[in-house]
Amino acid sequence: MGMEKYFVHTTSYVDEGAKIGQGTKIWHFSHILSGALVGSNCTLGQNVCISGDVIIGNNVKIQNNVSVYDGVCIEDDVFLGPSCVLTNVTNPRAEISRKNLYEKTLIKRGSTIGANATIVCGVTIGRYAFVAAGAVVTGDVPDYTMVQGVPARQTGWISRHGHKLEKKDSNKFYICPESGLKYREIAEKRLICVDIEENQSLSKNMKTGKMDYKYYKKLKKV
Ligand SMILES: CC(C)(COP(=O)(O)OP(=O)(O)OC[C@H]1O[C@@H](n2cnc3c(N)ncnc32)[C@H](O)[C@@H]1OP(=O)(O)O)[C@@H](O)C(=O)NCCC(=O)NCCS
């Protein structure tokens, strides 16, 4: 397991052959199976299970009661809300073995899966996309897209800082009320940030929340 420094609570198991990055914390009653790759500075809450054929990037936050099954790949800065559900077979049957047929799910950089949401396998969740609490995702979700409901449908665009982008200014930019970053729709179902490239990290001062969600929601209405 190398010389990396990470924390594992005494009630959890990290199997031989799992790789965990520096600064990662694994809290109570969790299990990381052999072969799993978990990046640095991640937090895995209570009762988290990571299967062996799973790759998890850096700074990923996994809340309590989440199982990440074989075939799931999670990029940097992803947030998995409490008790969200990932899957790897669309048509599971106990009688039929489909161990070599796991369907791939890709959860891209900076996206959020809300509490208790379910991701039906074989989909890609785009960068900085946001799956609302309790949604059931059955198809791909583009970058910066907010989806809600069962089945999950797009209800708008959302900024990298997690605010709905509702009104365009006179230059056709959406502006995030928290960060001031500008966004532009460059095609149908395609939003980009004009100021910071999607794969670029935010500066340190842009990484700390300042006011709560309701404050910015009110601000948008002014
Ligand atoms: C989606 C979310 C970001 C709120 O977005 P919002 O647009 O500000 O929500 P609002 O409260 O203005 O609601 C807008 C509408 O969507 C509905 N709505 C809100 N959240 C919803 C959800 N998760 N699923 C379905 N509908 C939802 C509201 O009832 C409202 O409907 P209405 O217009 O018919 O009254 C939030 O509800 C959510 O799901 N956050 C995730 C929280 C979470 O899982 N955190 C995990 C870490 S603790």
PDBQT file of the ligand as one rigid body, heavy atoms in Angstrom, charges set to zero:
ROOT
HETATM    1  C1  LIG A 301     -32.528  21.020  -6.195  1.00  0.00    +0.000 C 
HETATM    2  C2  LIG A 301     -32.124  21.886  -5.032  1.00  0.00    +0.000 C 
HETATM    3  C3  LIG A 301     -30.674  22.354  -5.175  1.00  0.00    +0.000 C 
HETATM    4  C4  LIG A 301     -33.036  23.083  -4.849  1.00  0.00    +0.000 C 
HETATM    5  O1  LIG A 301     -33.146  23.809  -6.003  1.00  0.00    +0.000 OA
HETATM    6  P1  LIG A 301     -34.055  25.113  -6.061  1.00  0.00    +0.000 P 
HETATM    7  O2  LIG A 301     -34.376  25.335  -7.484  1.00  0.00    +0.000 OA
HETATM    8  O3  LIG A 301     -33.425  26.220  -5.293  1.00  0.00    +0.000 OA
HETATM    9  O4  LIG A 301     -35.317  24.633  -5.281  1.00  0.00    +0.000 OA
HETATM   10  P2  LIG A 301     -36.595  25.442  -4.874  1.00  0.00    +0.000 P 
HETATM   11  O5  LIG A 301     -36.705  25.231  -3.411  1.00  0.00    +0.000 OA
HETATM   12  O6  LIG A 301     -36.597  26.842  -5.405  1.00  0.00    +0.000 OA
HETATM   13  O7  LIG A 301     -37.677  24.619  -5.624  1.00  0.00    +0.000 OA
HETATM   14  C5  LIG A 301     -38.027  24.795  -6.970  1.00  0.00    +0.000 C 
HETATM   15  C6  LIG A 301     -39.018  23.729  -7.295  1.00  0.00    +0.000 C 
HETATM   16  O8  LIG A 301     -38.374  22.451  -7.358  1.00  0.00    +0.000 OA
HETATM   17  C7  LIG A 301     -38.909  21.568  -6.362  1.00  0.00    +0.000 C 
HETATM   18  N1  LIG A 301     -37.786  20.817  -5.805  1.00  0.00    +0.000 N 
HETATM   19  C8  LIG A 301     -36.815  21.272  -4.988  1.00  0.00    +0.000 A 
HETATM   20  N2  LIG A 301     -35.943  20.283  -4.735  1.00  0.00    +0.000 NA
HETATM   21  C9  LIG A 301     -36.369  19.194  -5.398  1.00  0.00    +0.000 A 
HETATM   22  C10 LIG A 301     -35.891  17.887  -5.518  1.00  0.00    +0.000 A 
HETATM   23  N3  LIG A 301     -34.786  17.486  -4.895  1.00  0.00    +0.000 N 
HETATM   24  N4  LIG A 301     -36.573  17.028  -6.316  1.00  0.00    +0.000 NA
HETATM   25  C11 LIG A 301     -37.708  17.412  -6.946  1.00  0.00    +0.000 A 
HETATM   26  N5  LIG A 301     -38.223  18.644  -6.874  1.00  0.00    +0.000 NA
HETATM   27  C12 LIG A 301     -37.543  19.533  -6.101  1.00  0.00    +0.000 A 
HETATM   28  C13 LIG A 301     -39.593  22.468  -5.357  1.00  0.00    +0.000 C 
HETATM   29  O9  LIG A 301     -40.609  21.801  -4.679  1.00  0.00    +0.000 OA
HETATM   30  C14 LIG A 301     -40.109  23.571  -6.243  1.00  0.00    +0.000 C 
HETATM   31  O10 LIG A 301     -41.249  23.126  -6.917  1.00  0.00    +0.000 OA
HETATM   32  P3  LIG A 301     -42.470  24.127  -7.207  1.00  0.00    +0.000 P 
HETATM   33  O11 LIG A 301     -41.907  25.211  -8.106  1.00  0.00    +0.000 OA
HETATM   34  O12 LIG A 301     -43.483  23.258  -7.874  1.00  0.00    +0.000 OA
HETATM   35  O13 LIG A 301     -42.883  24.643  -5.885  1.00  0.00    +0.000 OA
HETATM   36  C15 LIG A 301     -32.296  21.126  -3.708  1.00  0.00    +0.000 C 
HETATM   37  O14 LIG A 301     -33.649  20.889  -3.459  1.00  0.00    +0.000 OA
HETATM   38  C16 LIG A 301     -31.566  19.808  -3.631  1.00  0.00    +0.000 C 
HETATM   39  O15 LIG A 301     -32.055  18.763  -4.020  1.00  0.00    +0.000 OA
HETATM   40  N6  LIG A 301     -30.337  19.881  -3.058  1.00  0.00    +0.000 N 
HETATM   41  C17 LIG A 301     -29.536  18.760  -2.773  1.00  0.00    +0.000 C 
HETATM   42  C18 LIG A 301     -29.348  18.641  -1.280  1.00  0.00    +0.000 C 
HETATM   43  C19 LIG A 301     -28.531  17.446  -0.936  1.00  0.00    +0.000 C 
HETATM   44  O16 LIG A 301     -28.783  16.357  -1.395  1.00  0.00    +0.000 OA
HETATM   45  N7  LIG A 301     -27.496  17.640  -0.160  1.00  0.00    +0.000 N 
HETATM   46  C20 LIG A 301     -26.650  16.552   0.200  1.00  0.00    +0.000 C 
HETATM   47  C21 LIG A 301     -25.643  16.961   1.207  1.00  0.00    +0.000 C 
HETATM   48  S1  LIG A 301     -26.265  17.200   2.804  1.00  0.00    +0.000 SA
ENDROOT
TORSDOF 0
